[in-house]
Amino acid sequence: MTSLSSSVPRLVIAAPSSGSGKTTVATGLMAAFASRGLAVSPHKVGPDYIDPGYHALATGRVGRNLDAYLCGPELVGPLFAHGARGCDLAVVEGVMGMYDGAAGEGELASTAHVAKLLRAPVVLVVDASSQSRSVAALVHGFASWDPEVRVGGVILNKVASDRHEALLREALDSAGVPVLGVLRRAPQVDTPSRHLGLVPVAERQSAAVEAVAAMGAQVSAGCDLEGLLALARSAGALACAGWDAAEALASSPPPPLPVPSLGAAPPDPRFGPEGASSSNAGRAENAGLHSKAPGVPDQLKIAVAGGPAFTFSYAEHAELLTAAGAEVVVFDPLRDEQLPDGTRGLVIGGGFPEVYAAELSANEPLRKAVGALAETGAPVAAECAGLLYLCRELDGMPMCGVLDATARMSERLTLGYRDAVALSDSVLAVAGTRMRGHEFHRTVVEPGSGAAPAWGVRAPERRVEGFVQQGVHASYLHTHWAAEPGVARRFVERCRTS
């Protein structure tokens, strides 16, 4: 890991519950401070992909996630320091209510947990629209619940009038937590939502720019920016160094090569708690580094799906692929009729293919190109939206036909963290590798798994999921490769040898 980042001022923006205005306040603060010339590092607690897009628009920097469940508490500080390197200020948007974390895991992955790991003061955003004096009891409860969490200020949101503001301030005088901002109801900063939350920035373009500008203006007018900056500067020192993709790869176990036969592995021994190995122990047989074969170039091209239909990706994935020797090239399945020239591997992350099913289906040349690449045995990693795109059809419309499965929209929301074990050797992992992930979708794939399943989900309920065939690994499960850098390294090595 590289240079210490203990001096970066930082704030965590939390709330009593979802819908209180965290995204508006956090994004607005990022935009307001950036407009003052500060280099602002944007972060999001949890696995969410959409909010970081708005953060990036506000700051001009990549939005990064801090997830103590997916990556482990020990990586929160280093990943934060990686993103915040060289910045004047970091703003971290929380998730759900401040003390809400992974189900059944106590404080793990909650906003409060991340704030403690970062030694950062918390600003509590309170929806004051239906209360006056009761706000003091609410703030006092959140500020005193965990003495290790320092609530350094409150921003009151959706305040109706000057009289309402006066009542709220009077009540909070006794709570011992300063009011650092008051925001009135402002429909112009609302961002449209649909079945999986906010509409991503990539789909809104100019409207998203206007919304972020409105958030910045509202926060600048209603918040004590100097007071907030002073609070950020009171953050405690971090005794960790910044995460580095190359160093992470160097310290991860090397992938075994050649990749074993990509057939089904017996699921039961790896499904049980005593048989499931940790990710490193599951590759104890991996000894020795693979040297580059004669004539193989130092870099190879890996195509990554982007554009409005495929907006879900963690920045560290591309950084790890690059550090492993790949040239990462983004293409848009809505517009590009061919994969980038020289593509040796393909990554198709999450997004909203169900919204763009007609356009994706209409791009027949690209669908055929993806199918042809998969047929050669080239590595293809697909998560959630990528899984749907590889099916025969989505809502009755033809897709790539790589997988003998169909996909359709569903009214049921599938959401939550998952504890999983790789059941089949694949281009991403050796059978027995333990990983954590999350699911977030309103679709159904039938069948839900192939002859060689990708994962055995151990919690919250036991089931098999996903597909491994030839070089394809397709699954609903979103994972964070920073938690297991060997995934990226194995994928690139497989690209070299396929």
Number of C-alpha atoms within 10 A of each C-alpha: 15 14 14 18 23 19 18 22 24 29 26 30 31 34 28 20 17 16 13 22 22 27 25 26 26 31 30 27 27 31 28 27 23 19 17 8 9 16 19 30 30 31 26 26 27 24 25 20 19 21 24 26 21 29 31 21 21 29 22 16 17 18 24 30 27 27 23 26 24 25 22 15 17 12 20 25 23 25 23 24 29 23 24 25 20 14 16 19 23 25 24 30 29 30 25 20 18 25 22 21 21 16 12 8 11 12 17 20 29 26 32 29 22 26 28 17 17 24 22 29 26 29 29 27 28 24 22 23 15 10 13 18 15 13 21 20 14 14 22 16 13 18 21 12 10 12 9 13 21 19 26 22 23 22 26 27 23 18 22 14 11 10 9 15 19 12 15 22 19 13 16 23 12 12 17 14 18 17 20 21 22 24 22 18 15 13 8 11 19 16 18 11 10 7 10 14 12 14 17 24 22 17 13 15 12 11 12 22 15 14 21 25 20 21 27 26 17 23 27 19 14 17 21 16 17 11 15 19 16 13 20 23 18 16 21 17 15 18 11 20 19 22 23 21 21 17 14 18 21 15 10 14 24 22 27 19 14 11 20 12 12 19 16 19 20 13 19 11 13 23 24 14 9 8 13 22 21 14 23 16 14 20 20 12 12 15 11 11 11 12 7 12 10 6 6 10 11 12 15 21 22 27 24 24 26 22 17 21 26 24 22 25 23 22 16 21 19 21 17 25 25 21 21 24 18 27 17 20 17 16 18 19 26 22 12 13 16 17 23 15 9 10 18 22 27 26 23 26 24 25 26 20 23 20 12 15 21 17 16 24 22 15 19 16 15 22 23 17 15 22 17 14 19 22 14 11 17 22 28 29 23 26 24 26 24 24 26 33 30 28 21 18 22 26 15 13 16 21 29 25 18 21 24 14 20 23 24 16 14 12 10 10 13 13 12 15 20 23 20 28 30 29 31 30 24 30 29 28 28 25 25 29 24 26 23 23 20 21 19 18 21 16 20 18 22 12 14 17 21 19 13 23 25 32 31 27 23 20 13 13 10 13 14 22 24 25 28 29 26 18 25 27 27 32 25 28 24 23 22 23 23 25 19 23 25 26 27 26 27 24 27 29 26 24 23 22 15 15
